[in-house]
């Protein structure tokens, strides 16, 4: 087991590969949650009683609003 900082020198291919896979997995997780899980939750629980929302006198479909929100956040 690696306990010392000097066991893997800076710029080591093993260390770079480990951080690359960590970053890739972390990005995929947040993408799946925000694009697959949240829209289903919001459509069924948060906006379940209405099919659209009135904003500035414009009638917007709830699914469109959720998609626009996700685009702005990410």
Number of C-alpha atoms within 10 A of each C-alpha: 4 7 7 7 8 8 9 13 10 10 8 10 11 11 12 12 11 12 12 12 11 11 12 11 12 11 11 11 11 11 13 11 11 16 14 11 11 14 19 14 12 14 16 11 10 12 14 12 9 10 12 16 14 10 8 7 7 9 11 14 13 20 16 11 14 16 14 11 11 14 10 7 8 7
